[in-house]
Amino acid sequence: MTRLSTLCYIRNNGRYLMLHRTVKKNDVNKDKWIGVGGHFEEDESPEECLLREVKEETGYTLTSYRYRGIVTFVSGNGITEYMSLFTADGFEGEPIPCDEGDLEWVPVEEVYQLNIWEGDKIFFRLLEEREEFFSLKLVYDGNDGLVSAVLDGKEMEL
């Protein structure tokens, strides 16, 4: 099965807006901290999906965002997800409660201490170190274990 999704890290005053996924049953991200985003609806572009999902989950309308990379997740459970990764540094509107968990502004340097996916640590580093668009493939073993990471077609050391 193949899925398309977006993920956005909104940055403000040295902090990322993080979502602690605590609500949905049978959630692959249960108890993990992630950015905001979600799955494409029919005929949506990555940008349309991004803007809709951020508005639905946070109440914010993005005014400044950047498409940073494509992340290919191979779950090890028969699902491959192509995730369009964005960062944003401009938004307007009033925050709303999120029905998928708790939203919290977390200092950038503290993100690595949260319960995040191993692969997320790699793309957080890429977001901080690289300006150019990247392609990252993350292969998991079906039990949350990261088996391999390939950046721009080249195997990375884990």
N, C-alpha and C positions, 0 to 999 in steps of 0.2 A: 504494500500500500504506500502511496506517495501523498504527502501533504505539503501545502504551501503556507507559510506564516511570516509574520513580522515580529520584530522585537526592538524595543527602543529604550535607550538609557537617557533619561532627561537629566541634564546637569545644571545645577544652580548653586552658586556660592560654595564651590568645592565639594558638593554633595551630589549623589545620584538618588533619584527617586526609585526605590526598590519596592517590589511587591512580595510580601511573605505569603505564599500560597497555603492557606489553611482550611479552605471552605469545601471545595469540591471533593466528592467521594471518587475513588478510583482515578485520582489525578496523578499523572506521571511526575508532576512537579510538587506533589504533596510535601509540605514542610520546607520546601526549598525557597530561596530568595532569588527572584528573577526581575528583569525589567518588565515594562508593560508592552502589550501587543496581543496578537492572536492570529487566528486562521483567516485566510482569504475567503471572501464571499464571491459568488459567481461574477466573472468579468471584471473584478477589481485589479487595479495596478498595485504594486507594492506601496506606493505613496497613498493611494486611496485607502488601502487596508490600514496602514499606519495611522492616518488621521482619524479614521472611524474608531479604531480600537483604543487609541489614547483617549479620545473624547469619552467613549463608553466606560472605560476603566477609571479615569481620573477626574473627568469634568473639564480638563484643560483642552484648549485649542492650540496646537503647535503653530508658532509663527516663524521659527527658525529651526531647521533640521537638516541632516546630511545622511545620505545613503553611504554606509561605510564598508559593507561587505556582504558576501553571501556565505552562509554557513550550512553545510550539508551534514545533517545528523543521521547516522545509521544506528538505529536503536539496538540492533541485535535481536529484536522481537518481530521482525518482518515489516517494520515501518521506517521509511526514510522521509525526512522532513527537510525541505529547502527553506531556510529562514533568511529573510532579508533583514539585515542588521542596521539599525539607525542610531544616531545620537541626535540629541536636540538640546538647544541652549536658549530657546525662546518660546514662551507660552503665555496665554492669557486665559482668564476665566477663574471660577471658584472651584476648589476641590470638592469632590463628592465621595461618599463611601464606596469602596470597591466590593462587588459581590463575590470576588474570588479570593479575598484575603485582606491583609492590612498593608496600606501604603505608608512608607516611612522614608524620610530623607536621611541618607546614611553618608557620612564623610567618605570620600573616595578611598582614602587609605585604610578604612575599616571594612570595605566590601569583602576582602579576602578572608576575613574572620567569620563571615556569615556562612550558613549552610548553602553553598552554591555548588553547581555541577563542576567537575574537574575541568571539562572543556570550556566552561565560562571563564575560568581563571586565565585560560589562554587568550580568549578574545578580549577580555578586559585589558590584558597586557598590550595586545595589538592596538586597541583603541587609544591607549595612552602613548604608545611608541611610534605609531605609523600614521601618516597623513593619507597615503594612497589607499585606494580600494583593494580589498583582499578577498581571496576565496579560501575558506577553511573547511576541511572535511574532518569530522569527528566520528570515530567508530567506537560504539559501546558494545559490551558483552551481553546485554540483555538484563544485567543486574546492577546497573549504575556504574560499572567499572569501565573506565576509558581504556580502550585497546590500542588505538592509534590516532594520530593527528597529522594531517597533511596540509601544509600551508602553500598556496600558490603552486600546487603540484609536487612539492618536495616534502618528504617525510620529516617530521619533527621528532626530536628526542623528548620523551615524557619524563 
